[in-house]
Amino acid sequence: MVKGQKVVCINDSFSEFVRALYTELPVKGETYTIREMFLGREKIVKGGDTATVGLLLEELKNPPDPFHAGQQELGFSSERFAPVEELPPEEAEEEDAASIGAGALVGLAPAL
């Protein structure tokens, strides 16, 4: 995942505690744009060996994290999202042109 990438929410199950902290939450099936990425604090908070990647989304704004000394905005685990498969603009135009050309022949019977 990278900044500016489109992602779709695949998990919108949140505890009541989280619902009380956030002002805006993602909805399963909705598409969002990554505004910023950051390293999650699981390793510090839970004492684990790994940390997740956190996301801030263009479409959602939330208050500062009350447990973060730097007052970073509350974000979401990247594990709640899947990348939206998008073609680069040049490839999308080529694909559109190819499908128009192929579609023009649909329904035509060969001359016998």
Biopython code that builds the backbone (N, CA, C, O; Angstrom):
import numpy as np
from Bio.PDB.StructureBuilder import StructureBuilder

atoms = [
    (1, "MET", "N", (0.846, -1.177, 0.000)),
    (1, "MET", "CA", (0.000, 0.000, 0.000)),
    (1, "MET", "C", (0.891, 1.239, 0.000)),
    (1, "MET", "O", (1.951, 1.261, 0.625)),
    (2, "VAL", "N", (0.439, 2.268, -0.713)),
    (2, "VAL", "CA", (1.195, 3.509, -0.812)),
    (2, "VAL", "C", (0.261, 4.712, -0.707)),
    (2, "VAL", "O", (-0.943, 4.607, -0.942)),
    (3, "LYS", "N", (0.831, 5.834, -0.356)),
    (3, "LYS", "CA", (0.075, 7.078, -0.267)),
    (3, "LYS", "C", (-0.577, 7.374, -1.612)),
    (3, "LYS", "O", (0.076, 7.279, -2.651)),
    (4, "GLY", "N", (-1.852, 7.730, -1.603)),
    (4, "GLY", "CA", (-2.588, 8.037, -2.823)),
    (4, "GLY", "C", (-3.306, 6.838, -3.420)),
    (4, "GLY", "O", (-4.116, 6.999, -4.332)),
    (5, "GLN", "N", (-3.022, 5.630, -2.919)),
    (5, "GLN", "CA", (-3.636, 4.414, -3.441)),
    (5, "GLN", "C", (-5.087, 4.302, -2.981)),
    (5, "GLN", "O", (-5.430, 4.713, -1.872)),
    (6, "LYS", "N", (-5.925, 3.746, -3.836)),
    (6, "LYS", "CA", (-7.319, 3.462, -3.497)),
    (6, "LYS", "C", (-7.374, 2.095, -2.821)),
    (6, "LYS", "O", (-6.741, 1.138, -3.267)),
    (7, "VAL", "N", (-8.149, 2.023, -1.730)),
    (7, "VAL", "CA", (-8.345, 0.776, -1.006)),
    (7, "VAL", "C", (-9.825, 0.615, -0.697)),
    (7, "VAL", "O", (-10.567, 1.594, -0.622)),
    (8, "VAL", "N", (-10.245, -0.636, -0.517)),
    (8, "VAL", "CA", (-11.634, -0.913, -0.158)),
    (8, "VAL", "C", (-11.651, -1.528, 1.235)),
    (8, "VAL", "O", (-10.821, -2.380, 1.553)),
    (9, "CYS", "N", (-12.587, -1.101, 2.055)),
    (9, "CYS", "CA", (-12.711, -1.627, 3.415)),
    (9, "CYS", "C", (-13.259, -3.053, 3.355)),
    (9, "CYS", "O", (-14.268, -3.316, 2.700)),
    (10, "ILE", "N", (-12.578, -3.971, 4.050)),
    (10, "ILE", "CA", (-13.018, -5.366, 4.098)),
    (10, "ILE", "C", (-13.425, -5.787, 5.510)),
    (10, "ILE", "O", (-13.906, -6.903, 5.708)),
    (11, "ASN", "N", (-13.237, -4.907, 6.488)),
    (11, "ASN", "CA", (-13.585, -5.223, 7.876)),
    (11, "ASN", "C", (-14.011, -3.940, 8.579)),
    (11, "ASN", "O", (-13.183, -3.076, 8.866)),
    (12, "ASP", "N", (-15.304, -3.822, 8.856)),
    (12, "ASP", "CA", (-15.793, -2.634, 9.562)),
    (12, "ASP", "C", (-16.388, -2.986, 10.922)),
    (12, "ASP", "O", (-17.287, -2.302, 11.412)),
    (13, "SER", "N", (-15.878, -4.062, 11.526)),
    (13, "SER", "CA", (-16.316, -4.451, 12.876)),
    (13, "SER", "C", (-15.435, -3.743, 13.901)),
    (13, "SER", "O", (-14.230, -3.987, 13.977)),
    (14, "PHE", "N", (-16.057, -2.859, 14.690)),
    (14, "PHE", "CA", (-15.329, -2.092, 15.694)),
    (14, "PHE", "C", (-15.992, -2.257, 17.050)),
    (14, "PHE", "O", (-17.215, -2.365, 17.141)),
    (15, "SER", "N", (-15.183, -2.276, 18.104)),
    (15, "SER", "CA", (-15.721, -2.361, 19.461)),
    (15, "SER", "C", (-16.408, -1.043, 19.825)),
    (15, "SER", "O", (-16.206, -0.019, 19.174)),
    (16, "GLU", "N", (-17.203, -1.095, 20.854)),
    (16, "GLU", "CA", (-17.880, 0.114, 21.334)),
    (16, "GLU", "C", (-16.858, 1.152, 21.802)),
    (16, "GLU", "O", (-17.069, 2.354, 21.644)),
    (17, "PHE", "N", (-15.748, 0.677, 22.380)),
    (17, "PHE", "CA", (-14.684, 1.582, 22.819)),
    (17, "PHE", "C", (-14.143, 2.382, 21.636)),
    (17, "PHE", "O", (-13.987, 3.600, 21.728)),
    (18, "VAL", "N", (-13.859, 1.701, 20.530)),
    (18, "VAL", "CA", (-13.348, 2.373, 19.331)),
    (18, "VAL", "C", (-14.399, 3.323, 18.778)),
    (18, "VAL", "O", (-14.078, 4.452, 18.408)),
    (19, "ARG", "N", (-15.638, 2.886, 18.718)),
    (19, "ARG", "CA", (-16.726, 3.744, 18.208)),
    (19, "ARG", "C", (-16.851, 5.034, 19.023)),
    (19, "ARG", "O", (-17.225, 6.077, 18.487)),
    (20, "ALA", "N", (-16.539, 4.960, 20.314)),
    (20, "ALA", "CA", (-16.613, 6.144, 21.171)),
    (20, "ALA", "C", (-15.457, 7.110, 20.909)),
    (20, "ALA", "O", (-15.620, 8.319, 21.070)),
    (21, "LEU", "N", (-14.287, 6.593, 20.506)),
    (21, "LEU", "CA", (-13.111, 7.439, 20.261)),
    (21, "LEU", "C", (-13.144, 8.150, 18.909)),
    (21, "LEU", "O", (-12.729, 9.304, 18.800)),
    (22, "TYR", "N", (-13.632, 7.466, 17.896)),
    (22, "TYR", "CA", (-13.589, 7.972, 16.514)),
    (22, "TYR", "C", (-14.840, 8.765, 16.172)),
    (22, "TYR", "O", (-15.920, 8.509, 16.705)),
    (23, "THR", "N", (-14.681, 9.730, 15.274)),
    (23, "THR", "CA", (-15.843, 10.462, 14.772)),
    (23, "THR", "C", (-16.301, 9.899, 13.427)),
    (23, "THR", "O", (-17.475, 10.009, 13.073)),
    (24, "GLU", "N", (-15.366, 9.290, 12.670)),
    (24, "GLU", "CA", (-15.699, 8.707, 11.371)),
    (24, "GLU", "C", (-15.005, 7.354, 11.224)),
    (24, "GLU", "O", (-13.803, 7.232, 11.460)),
    (25, "LEU", "N", (-15.772, 6.347, 10.834)),
    (25, "LEU", "CA", (-15.244, 4.997, 10.657)),
    (25, "LEU", "C", (-15.491, 4.526, 9.229)),
    (25, "LEU", "O", (-16.472, 4.932, 8.606)),
    (26, "PRO", "N", (-14.616, 3.676, 8.705)),
    (26, "PRO", "CA", (-14.827, 3.157, 7.354)),
    (26, "PRO", "C", (-15.989, 2.162, 7.325)),
    (26, "PRO", "O", (-16.342, 1.567, 8.343)),
    (27, "VAL", "N", (-16.570, 1.995, 6.143)),
    (27, "VAL", "CA", (-17.703, 1.095, 5.948)),
    (27, "VAL", "C", (-17.285, 0.006, 4.966)),
    (27, "VAL", "O", (-16.707, 0.290, 3.916)),
    (28, "LYS", "N", (-17.580, -1.227, 5.314)),
    (28, "LYS", "CA", (-17.218, -2.366, 4.472)),
    (28, "LYS", "C", (-17.782, -2.178, 3.061)),
    (28, "LYS", "O", (-18.956, -1.857, 2.874)),
    (29, "GLY", "N", (-16.903, -2.390, 2.075)),
    (29, "GLY", "CA", (-17.298, -2.270, 0.676)),
    (29, "GLY", "C", (-17.075, -0.886, 0.090)),
    (29, "GLY", "O", (-17.127, -0.719, -1.129)),
    (30, "GLU", "N", (-16.827, 0.111, 0.934)),
    (30, "GLU", "CA", (-16.589, 1.474, 0.450)),
    (30, "GLU", "C", (-15.115, 1.645, 0.083)),
    (30, "GLU", "O", (-14.235, 1.006, 0.660)),
    (31, "THR", "N", (-14.870, 2.525, -0.896)),
    (31, "THR", "CA", (-13.514, 2.786, -1.366)),
    (31, "THR", "C", (-12.979, 4.077, -0.743)),
    (31, "THR", "O", (-13.700, 5.067, -0.618)),
    (32, "TYR", "N", (-11.707, 4.047, -0.358)),
    (32, "TYR", "CA", (-11.046, 5.188, 0.278)),
    (32, "TYR", "C", (-9.676, 5.406, -0.362)),
    (32, "TYR", "O", (-9.155, 4.539, -1.063)),
    (33, "THR", "N", (-9.105, 6.590, -0.102)),
    (33, "THR", "CA", (-7.782, 6.946, -0.617)),
    (33, "THR", "C", (-6.830, 7.103, 0.558)),
    (33, "THR", "O", (-7.144, 7.793, 1.528)),
    (34, "ILE", "N", (-5.659, 6.462, 0.475)),
    (34, "ILE", "CA", (-4.674, 6.566, 1.557)),
    (34, "ILE", "C", (-4.074, 7.975, 1.570)),
    (34, "ILE", "O", (-3.487, 8.420, 0.584)),
    (35, "ARG", "N", (-4.230, 8.665, 2.695)),
    (35, "ARG", "CA", (-3.680, 10.011, 2.874)),
    (35, "ARG", "C", (-2.283, 9.948, 3.470)),
    (35, "ARG", "O", (-1.386, 10.668, 3.033)),
    (36, "GLU", "N", (-2.099, 9.099, 4.454)),
    (36, "GLU", "CA", (-0.806, 8.926, 5.133)),
    (36, "GLU", "C", (-0.719, 7.498, 5.639)),
    (36, "GLU", "O", (-1.730, 6.822, 5.831)),
    (37, "MET", "N", (0.523, 7.052, 5.852)),
    (37, "MET", "CA", (0.774, 5.736, 6.436)),
    (37, "MET", "C", (1.706, 5.915, 7.639)),
    (37, "MET", "O", (2.540, 6.821, 7.654)),
    (38, "PHE", "N", (1.561, 5.050, 8.641)),
    (38, "PHE", "CA", (2.424, 5.134, 9.825)),
    (38, "PHE", "C", (2.570, 3.750, 10.434)),
    (38, "PHE", "O", (1.768, 2.854, 10.172)),
    (39, "LEU", "N", (3.599, 3.588, 11.246)),
    (39, "LEU", "CA", (3.838, 2.328, 11.931)),
    (39, "LEU", "C", (2.935, 2.247, 13.152)),
    (39, "LEU", "O", (2.917, 3.159, 13.979)),
    (40, "GLY", "N", (2.189, 1.160, 13.264)),
    (40, "GLY", "CA", (1.309, 0.958, 14.406)),
    (40, "GLY", "C", (2.105, 0.743, 15.684)),
    (40, "GLY", "O", (3.310, 0.492, 15.643)),
    (41, "ARG", "N", (1.421, 0.844, 16.822)),
    (41, "ARG", "CA", (2.117, 0.752, 18.102)),
    (41, "ARG", "C", (1.930, -0.590, 18.800)),
    (41, "ARG", "O", (2.213, -0.693, 19.993)),
    (42, "GLU", "N", (1.463, -1.623, 18.097)),
    (42, "GLU", "CA", (1.208, -2.908, 18.739)),
    (42, "GLU", "C", (2.434, -3.452, 19.459)),
    (42, "GLU", "O", (2.318, -4.021, 20.544)),
    (43, "LYS", "N", (3.603, -3.280, 18.861)),
    (43, "LYS", "CA", (4.828, -3.812, 19.467)),
    (43, "LYS", "C", (5.061, -3.170, 20.836)),
    (43, "LYS", "O", (5.471, -3.846, 21.780)),
    (44, "ILE", "N", (4.806, -1.899, 20.938)),
    (44, "ILE", "CA", (5.018, -1.170, 22.191)),
    (44, "ILE", "C", (3.893, -1.454, 23.179)),
    (44, "ILE", "O", (4.134, -1.788, 24.339)),
    (45, "VAL", "N", (2.642, -1.313, 22.690)),
    (45, "VAL", "CA", (1.489, -1.436, 23.570)),
    (45, "VAL", "C", (1.254, -2.880, 24.007)),
    (45, "VAL", "O", (1.011, -3.139, 25.186)),
    (46, "LYS", "N", (1.325, -3.823, 23.063)),
    (46, "LYS", "CA", (1.009, -5.217, 23.379)),
    (46, "LYS", "C", (2.246, -6.080, 23.604)),
    (46, "LYS", "O", (2.113, -7.251, 23.960)),
    (47, "GLY", "N", (3.456, -5.528, 23.404)),
    (47, "GLY", "CA", (4.671, -6.280, 23.634)),
    (47, "GLY", "C", (4.953, -7.359, 22.609)),
    (47, "GLY", "O", (5.701, -8.297, 22.882)),
    (48, "GLY", "N", (4.354, -7.233, 21.416)),
    (48, "GLY", "CA", (4.563, -8.229, 20.375)),
    (48, "GLY", "C", (5.859, -8.017, 19.614)),
    (48, "GLY", "O", (6.588, -7.054, 19.850)),
    (49, "ASP", "N", (6.130, -8.933, 18.698)),
    (49, "ASP", "CA", (7.347, -8.855, 17.889)),
    (49, "ASP", "C", (7.135, -8.100, 16.584)),
    (49, "ASP", "O", (8.103, -7.776, 15.895)),
    (50, "THR", "N", (5.897, -7.819, 16.237)),
    (50, "THR", "CA", (5.610, -7.157, 14.966)),
    (50, "THR", "C", (4.718, -5.941, 15.202)),
    (50, "THR", "O", (4.146, -5.763, 16.277)),
    (51, "ALA", "N", (4.619, -5.136, 14.196)),
    (51, "ALA", "CA", (3.729, -3.976, 14.245)),
    (51, "ALA", "C", (2.983, -3.895, 12.924)),
    (51, "ALA", "O", (3.500, -4.315, 11.889)),
    (52, "THR", "N", (1.795, -3.368, 12.953)),
    (52, "THR", "CA", (1.020, -3.221, 11.731)),
    (52, "THR", "C", (1.258, -1.842, 11.126)),
    (52, "THR", "O", (1.836, -0.958, 11.758)),
    (53, "VAL", "N", (0.807, -1.684, 9.916)),
    (53, "VAL", "CA", (0.851, -0.386, 9.246)),
    (53, "VAL", "C", (-0.501, 0.277, 9.475)),
    (53, "VAL", "O", (-1.551, -0.326, 9.250)),
    (54, "GLY", "N", (-0.459, 1.519, 9.922)),
    (54, "GLY", "CA", (-1.674, 2.286, 10.124)),
    (54, "GLY", "C", (-1.921, 3.200, 8.944)),
    (54, "GLY", "O", (-0.989, 3.620, 8.258)),
    (55, "LEU", "N", (-3.197, 3.504, 8.714)),
    (55, "LEU", "CA", (-3.579, 4.365, 7.592)),
    (55, "LEU", "C", (-4.435, 5.526, 8.054)),
    (55, "LEU", "O", (-5.280, 5.389, 8.938)),
    (56, "LEU", "N", (-4.195, 6.679, 7.433)),
    (56, "LEU", "CA", (-5.109, 7.805, 7.516)),
    (56, "LEU", "C", (-5.716, 7.913, 6.118)),
    (56, "LEU", "O", (-5.021, 7.748, 5.115)),
    (57, "LEU", "N", (-7.019, 8.191, 6.063)),
    (57, "LEU", "CA", (-7.730, 8.187, 4.789)),
    (57, "LEU", "C", (-8.230, 9.578, 4.426)),
    (57, "LEU", "O", (-8.694, 10.324, 5.288)),
    (58, "GLU", "N", (-8.132, 9.921, 3.143)),
    (58, "GLU", "CA", (-8.570, 11.244, 2.662)),
    (58, "GLU", "C", (-10.026, 11.519, 3.039)),
    (58, "GLU", "O", (-10.372, 12.638, 3.417)),
    (59, "GLU", "N", (-10.859, 10.519, 2.938)),
    (59, "GLU", "CA", (-12.301, 10.702, 3.093)),
    (59, "GLU", "C", (-12.762, 10.738, 4.543)),
    (59, "GLU", "O", (-13.900, 11.119, 4.816)),
    (60, "LEU", "N", (-11.900, 10.347, 5.478)),
    (60, "LEU", "CA", (-12.275, 10.294, 6.896)),
    (60, "LEU", "C", (-11.298, 11.111, 7.737)),
    (60, "LEU", "O", (-10.083, 10.981, 7.590)),
    (61, "LYS", "N", (-11.832, 11.944, 8.608)),
    (61, "LYS", "CA", (-11.014, 12.748, 9.524)),
    (61, "LYS", "C", (-11.439, 12.403, 10.945)),
    (61, "LYS", "O", (-12.631, 12.325, 11.245)),
    (62, "ASN", "N", (-10.451, 12.196, 11.821)),
    (62, "ASN", "CA", (-10.730, 11.825, 13.203)),
    (62, "ASN", "C", (-9.906, 12.670, 14.161)),
    (62, "ASN", "O", (-8.939, 13.314, 13.754)),
    (63, "PRO", "N", (-10.287, 12.669, 15.434)),
    (63, "PRO", "CA", (-9.548, 13.456, 16.432)),
    (63, "PRO", "C", (-8.178, 12.846, 16.720)),
    (63, "PRO", "O", (-7.889, 11.730, 16.287)),
    (64, "PRO", "N", (-7.344, 13.571, 17.442)),
    (64, "PRO", "CA", (-6.035, 13.038, 17.838)),
    (64, "PRO", "C", (-6.191, 11.808, 18.729)),
    (64, "PRO", "O", (-7.149, 11.700, 19.494)),
    (65, "ASP", "N", (-5.252, 10.899, 18.620)),
    (65, "ASP", "CA", (-5.230, 9.696, 19.444)),
    (65, "ASP", "C", (-4.899, 10.115, 20.875)),
    (65, "ASP", "O", (-3.820, 10.655, 21.117)),
    (66, "PRO", "N", (-5.804, 9.878, 21.831)),
    (66, "PRO", "CA", (-5.557, 10.311, 23.215)),
    (66, "PRO", "C", (-4.414, 9.550, 23.887)),
    (66, "PRO", "O", (-3.938, 9.959, 24.947)),
    (67, "PHE", "N", (-3.967, 8.441, 23.275)),
    (67, "PHE", "CA", (-2.895, 7.631, 23.864)),
    (67, "PHE", "C", (-1.557, 7.852, 23.172)),
    (67, "PHE", "O", (-0.575, 7.190, 23.509)),
    (68, "HIS", "N", (-1.501, 8.770, 22.212)),
    (68, "HIS", "CA", (-0.268, 9.029, 21.459)),
    (68, "HIS", "C", (0.316, 10.355, 21.924)),
    (68, "HIS", "O", (-0.356, 11.385, 21.862)),
    (69, "ALA", "N", (1.556, 10.341, 22.388)),
    (69, "ALA", "CA", (2.194, 11.547, 22.922)),
    (69, "ALA", "C", (2.264, 12.667, 21.890)),
    (69, "ALA", "O", (2.191, 13.842, 22.248)),
    (70, "GLY", "N", (2.402, 12.315, 20.615)),
    (70, "GLY", "CA", (2.498, 13.314, 19.553)),
    (70, "GLY", "C", (1.163, 13.785, 19.022)),
    (70, "GLY", "O", (1.105, 14.561, 18.069)),
    (71, "GLN", "N", (0.079, 13.312, 19.643)),
    (71, "GLN", "CA", (-1.272, 13.698, 19.239)),
    (71, "GLN", "C", (-1.570, 13.368, 17.768)),
    (71, "GLN", "O", (-2.277, 14.113, 17.088)),
    (72, "GLN", "N", (-1.031, 12.257, 17.295)),
    (72, "GLN", "CA", (-1.306, 11.803, 15.929)),
    (72, "GLN", "C", (-2.793, 11.494, 15.794)),
    (72, "GLN", "O", (-3.416, 11.005, 16.736)),
    (73, "GLU", "N", (-3.357, 11.777, 14.630)),
    (73, "GLU", "CA", (-4.761, 11.490, 14.349)),
    (73, "GLU", "C", (-5.016, 9.985, 14.487)),
    (73, "GLU", "O", (-4.167, 9.168, 14.129)),
    (74, "LEU", "N", (-6.185, 9.633, 15.005)),
    (74, "LEU", "CA", (-6.574, 8.231, 15.085)),
    (74, "LEU", "C", (-6.646, 7.652, 13.677)),
    (74, "LEU", "O", (-7.294, 8.226, 12.802)),
    (75, "GLY", "N", (-5.989, 6.525, 13.455)),
    (75, "GLY", "CA", (-5.971, 5.892, 12.134)),
    (75, "GLY", "C", (-6.541, 4.494, 12.196)),
    (75, "GLY", "O", (-7.136, 4.090, 13.196)),
    (76, "PHE", "N", (-6.350, 3.758, 11.109)),
    (76, "PHE", "CA", (-6.906, 2.418, 10.975)),
    (76, "PHE", "C", (-5.827, 1.434, 10.564)),
    (76, "PHE", "O", (-4.894, 1.796, 9.847)),
    (77, "SER", "N", (-5.946, 0.206, 11.009)),
    (77, "SER", "CA", (-5.011, -0.840, 10.616)),
    (77, "SER", "C", (-5.173, -1.120, 9.122)),
    (77, "SER", "O", (-6.289, -1.214, 8.612)),
    (78, "SER", "N", (-4.046, -1.249, 8.437)),
    (78, "SER", "CA", (-4.091, -1.549, 7.002)),
    (78, "SER", "C", (-4.739, -2.905, 6.743)),
    (78, "SER", "O", (-5.191, -3.171, 5.630)),
    (79, "GLU", "N", (-4.788, -3.757, 7.754)),
    (79, "GLU", "CA", (-5.392, -5.082, 7.605)),
    (79, "GLU", "C", (-6.900, -5.013, 7.400)),
    (79, "GLU", "O", (-7.517, -6.008, 7.020)),
    (80, "ARG", "N", (-7.498, -3.853, 7.644)),
    (80, "ARG", "CA", (-8.925, -3.667, 7.411)),
    (80, "ARG", "C", (-9.247, -3.339, 5.945)),
    (80, "ARG", "O", (-10.414, -3.199, 5.579)),
    (81, "PHE", "N", (-8.209, -3.220, 5.113)),
    (81, "PHE", "CA", (-8.393, -2.765, 3.732)),
    (81, "PHE", "C", (-7.691, -3.674, 2.727)),
    (81, "PHE", "O", (-6.704, -4.336, 3.047)),
    (82, "ALA", "N", (-8.218, -3.691, 1.514)),
    (82, "ALA", "CA", (-7.590, -4.399, 0.400)),
    (82, "ALA", "C", (-7.389, -3.397, -0.730)),
    (82, "ALA", "O", (-8.220, -2.509, -0.922)),
    (83, "PRO", "N", (-6.306, -3.526, -1.474)),
    (83, "PRO", "CA", (-6.076, -2.606, -2.594)),
    (83, "PRO", "C", (-7.177, -2.736, -3.656)),
    (83, "PRO", "O", (-7.664, -3.833, -3.934)),
    (84, "VAL", "N", (-7.552, -1.607, -4.234)),
    (84, "VAL", "CA", (-8.479, -1.622, -5.366)),
    (84, "VAL", "C", (-7.616, -1.816, -6.596)),
    (84, "VAL", "O", (-6.660, -1.072, -6.812)),
    (85, "GLU", "N", (-7.947, -2.803, -7.397)),
    (85, "GLU", "CA", (-7.163, -3.064, -8.610)),
    (85, "GLU", "C", (-7.501, -1.992, -9.639)),
    (85, "GLU", "O", (-8.622, -1.940, -10.144)),
    (86, "GLU", "N", (-6.553, -1.159, -9.938)),
    (86, "GLU", "CA", (-6.736, -0.095, -10.919)),
    (86, "GLU", "C", (-5.616, -0.147, -11.936)),
    (86, "GLU", "O", (-4.460, -0.386, -11.587)),
    (87, "LEU", "N", (-5.958, 0.077, -13.198)),
    (87, "LEU", "CA", (-4.945, 0.156, -14.244)),
    (87, "LEU", "C", (-4.398, 1.569, -14.298)),
    (87, "LEU", "O", (-5.140, 2.521, -14.055)),
    (88, "PRO", "N", (-3.116, 1.731, -14.612)),
    (88, "PRO", "CA", (-2.600, 3.078, -14.851)),
    (88, "PRO", "C", (-3.381, 3.710, -16.001)),
    (88, "PRO", "O", (-3.874, 2.978, -16.859)),
    (89, "PRO", "N", (-3.517, 5.055, -16.057)),
    (89, "PRO", "CA", (-4.337, 5.718, -17.075)),
    (89, "PRO", "C", (-4.040, 5.280, -18.511)),
    (89, "PRO", "O", (-4.966, 5.112, -19.305)),
    (90, "GLU", "N", (-2.756, 5.090, -18.858)),
    (90, "GLU", "CA", (-2.413, 4.699, -20.234)),
    (90, "GLU", "C", (-2.970, 3.317, -20.555)),
    (90, "GLU", "O", (-3.524, 3.100, -21.632)),
    (91, "GLU", "N", (-2.821, 2.379, -19.614)),
    (91, "GLU", "CA", (-3.292, 1.025, -19.848)),
    (91, "GLU", "C", (-4.811, 0.972, -19.893)),
    (91, "GLU", "O", (-5.379, 0.197, -20.663)),
    (92, "ALA", "N", (-5.485, 1.794, -19.067)),
    (92, "ALA", "CA", (-6.944, 1.825, -19.067)),
    (92, "ALA", "C", (-7.454, 2.313, -20.423)),
    (92, "ALA", "O", (-8.426, 1.770, -20.947)),
    (93, "GLU", "N", (-6.804, 3.338, -20.999)),
    (93, "GLU", "CA", (-7.211, 3.841, -22.318)),
    (93, "GLU", "C", (-7.010, 2.773, -23.382)),
    (93, "GLU", "O", (-7.865, 2.596, -24.250)),
    (94, "GLU", "N", (-5.881, 2.055, -23.324)),
    (94, "GLU", "CA", (-5.605, 0.996, -24.293)),
    (94, "GLU", "C", (-6.638, -0.115, -24.173)),
    (94, "GLU", "O", (-7.111, -0.641, -25.181)),
    (95, "GLU", "N", (-6.990, -0.472, -22.936)),
    (95, "GLU", "CA", (-7.977, -1.524, -22.729)),
    (95, "GLU", "C", (-9.339, -1.098, -23.252)),
    (95, "GLU", "O", (-10.042, -1.899, -23.868)),
    (96, "ASP", "N", (-9.725, 0.167, -23.013)),
    (96, "ASP", "CA", (-10.996, 0.685, -23.519)),
    (96, "ASP", "C", (-11.028, 0.628, -25.046)),
    (96, "ASP", "O", (-12.023, 0.203, -25.633)),
    (97, "ALA", "N", (-9.952, 1.052, -25.680)),
    (97, "ALA", "CA", (-9.882, 1.048, -27.136)),
    (97, "ALA", "C", (-9.963, -0.374, -27.669)),
    (97, "ALA", "O", (-10.636, -0.622, -28.670)),
    (98, "ALA", "N", (-9.298, -1.294, -27.025)),
    (98, "ALA", "CA", (-9.320, -2.693, -27.457)),
    (98, "ALA", "C", (-10.714, -3.287, -27.312)),
    (98, "ALA", "O", (-11.163, -4.030, -28.184)),
    (99, "SER", "N", (-11.402, -2.969, -26.221)),
    (99, "SER", "CA", (-12.734, -3.542, -26.026)),
    (99, "SER", "C", (-13.743, -2.937, -26.988)),
    (99, "SER", "O", (-14.687, -3.620, -27.386)),
    (100, "ILE", "N", (-13.575, -1.687, -27.370)),
    (100, "ILE", "CA", (-14.468, -1.065, -28.357)),
    (100, "ILE", "C", (-14.280, -1.750, -29.704)),
    (100, "ILE", "O", (-15.252, -2.059, -30.393)),
    (101, "GLY", "N", (-13.033, -1.983, -30.071)),
    (101, "GLY", "CA", (-12.752, -2.648, -31.337)),
    (101, "GLY", "C", (-13.312, -4.058, -31.360)),
    (101, "GLY", "O", (-13.880, -4.484, -32.366)),
    (102, "ALA", "N", (-13.158, -4.784, -30.266)),
    (102, "ALA", "CA", (-13.661, -6.157, -30.193)),
    (102, "ALA", "C", (-15.177, -6.164, -30.154)),
    (102, "ALA", "O", (-15.814, -7.036, -30.745)),
    (103, "GLY", "N", (-15.758, -5.189, -29.454)),
    (103, "GLY", "CA", (-17.213, -5.115, -29.342)),
    (103, "GLY", "C", (-17.884, -4.788, -30.661)),
    (103, "GLY", "O", (-19.042, -5.150, -30.872)),
    (104, "ALA", "N", (-17.184, -4.116, -31.541)),
    (104, "ALA", "CA", (-17.772, -3.737, -32.822)),
    (104, "ALA", "C", (-18.049, -4.964, -33.676)),
    (104, "ALA", "O", (-18.909, -4.917, -34.555)),
    (105, "LEU", "N", (-17.342, -6.059, -33.435)),
    (105, "LEU", "CA", (-17.521, -7.269, -34.228)),
    (105, "LEU", "C", (-18.559, -8.211, -33.636)),
    (105, "LEU", "O", (-18.988, -9.153, -34.303)),
    (106, "VAL", "N", (-18.966, -7.973, -32.405)),
    (106, "VAL", "CA", (-19.933, -8.842, -31.748)),
    (106, "VAL", "C", (-21.267, -8.762, -32.494)),
    (106, "VAL", "O", (-21.731, -7.673, -32.834)),
    (107, "GLY", "N", (-21.863, -9.896, -32.739)),
    (107, "GLY", "CA", (-23.170, -9.918, -33.373)),
    (107, "GLY", "C", (-23.105, -9.965, -34.901)),
    (107, "GLY", "O", (-24.145, -10.096, -35.547)),
    (108, "LEU", "N", (-21.932, -9.864, -35.485)),
    (108, "LEU", "CA", (-21.835, -9.938, -36.939)),
    (108, "LEU", "C", (-21.587, -11.380, -37.351)),
    (108, "LEU", "O", (-20.679, -12.036, -36.841)),
    (109, "ALA", "N", (-22.386, -11.857, -38.257)),
    (109, "ALA", "CA", (-22.202, -13.226, -38.752)),
    (109, "ALA", "C", (-21.277, -13.198, -39.955)),
    (109, "ALA", "O", (-21.301, -12.240, -40.729)),
    (110, "PRO", "N", (-20.471, -14.221, -40.124)),
    (110, "PRO", "CA", (-19.598, -14.244, -41.280)),
    (110, "PRO", "C", (-20.410, -14.364, -42.576)),
    (110, "PRO", "O", (-21.448, -15.024, -42.626)),
    (111, "ALA", "N", (-19.916, -13.725, -43.582)),
    (111, "ALA", "CA", (-20.593, -13.797, -44.891)),
    (111, "ALA", "C", (-20.311, -15.157, -45.518)),
    (111, "ALA", "O", (-19.153, -15.565, -45.605)),
    (112, "LEU", "N", (-21.350, -15.864, -45.955)),
    (112, "LEU", "CA", (-21.149, -17.176, -46.575)),
    (112, "LEU", "C", (-21.525, -17.147, -48.013)),
    (112, "LEU", "O", (-21.422, -18.164, -48.699)),
]
sb = StructureBuilder()
sb.init_structure("model")
sb.init_model(0)
sb.init_chain("A")
sb.init_seg("    ")
for serial, (resi, resn, name, xyz) in enumerate(atoms, 1):
    if name == "N":
        sb.init_residue(resn, " ", resi, " ")
    sb.init_atom(name, np.array(xyz, "f"), 0.0, 1.0, " ", f" {name:<3s}", serial, name[0])
structure = sb.get_structure()
